[in-house]
């Protein structure tokens, strides 16, 4: 029984750490706040338009893919900054640019999905 309590506590801690990470991104990254505003706007628009379950699935995917890309990008940037002690390094710039490119790809995909959902 004690092992089950430890497992439950470990899962609670994992969720708490993840929520702290999300909170950190929202509080420290301008782009994350833009994503948050966009997320709220799209959800409100979806409620107003009474989207079908299939359209909500597409919207949920689009929102999630942008947030996943943004969180990974932020982690990559912070790790790179830590490694080079916040100093410029051309190889780190390439890594950060590639990571930011993933966010851009996900954002473009999300816009395409939103256009298809809301204009069809």
N, C-alpha and C positions, 0 to 999 in steps of 0.2 A: 504493500500500500504506500509505503514511503517513497518508492521509486515512481509511482504514478504522480504523487504530489510534486516531485522534483521535475518530472516531465511537463506537467501543467505549468509550473512556475517558469520553466525554461521557455515554453511557448509564449507565455505572457510577456516575458522579458524581450523575446525576439520581436513581438508585435510592438512593444513600447519603443524599442530601438529604431524600428522601421518608421514609426510615426514621428519620432524625433528627427530622423533624417529628412522626411518629407517637410516637416515644419521648418527645419534649417534651410532647405532649398527655397521654400516660399518666402522666408524672411530675409534671405541674403541674395537672391538672384532676381534681377529685374525681369529676365525672360520668363522665369517661373510665375511671376505675378501676372505677366501678360497671358501666359497659358491658363492661369486660374481664371482671369476675367473672361477669356475666350470660352473656357469650359462652362462657366456659369451662363454666359450668353447663349451658347448652343443648347444647353439643357433647358433653359427658359423657352427658347424658340421651339424646341421639340415638344414641350408641354403645351404651348399655345397651339401648335400645329397638330396636336394629337397624333403623333407618329405611330405607325404600326410597330409591332414587336420586331419585325425584320429591320425596319429603319433604325430603331433604337439599338439593335445589335451592331449595325454599321457605325452609328454614332459612338457607341461605347468603345468599339474597337479603335476608331479614329482618336478619341480622347486618350485612351490608354496608351496607344503607340507613341503619341507625342510626349506624354508624361514619362514613359519608360525611357525614351531617347534622351529627354532632358535630364533625368536623374543620373543616367549613365554618363552623359556628357559632363555634368557637374562633378561627378566623382572623378572622372578622368582628369578634368582641369585641376581639381584640388590636389590630386595625387601628383600630377606633373609639377605644379607649383611647389609642392613639398620637396620633391626630389631635387629641383634646381634652386631651391631656396628663393623662389619668386624672382629669379633672374632670367633674363632672356636667353634662350638657347634655340638655334634654328631647328633642331630635330624635335624639340618639344613643341615648337610652333606648328610643325607639320602634324604631329599627333593631335594637338588641340583643334586644328583646322579640320582634320578628318572626323573627329568626334562631333564637332559643330555641324559638319556636313550631314551626319546622320540625323540630327535634329531637323535640319532644313528639309531633308527628304521626307521625314515623317510628317512635318507640318504641311508640305505640299500635298502629300497623300491625303491628309485630313481635310484640306480645303476641297480637293476633288470629291471626296466622299460627301462632304457637306453640300456641295453644289448638286450632286446627284440626288441626295436625299431631299433637299428642300426645294429644288426646282423641278422635280419630276412628279 
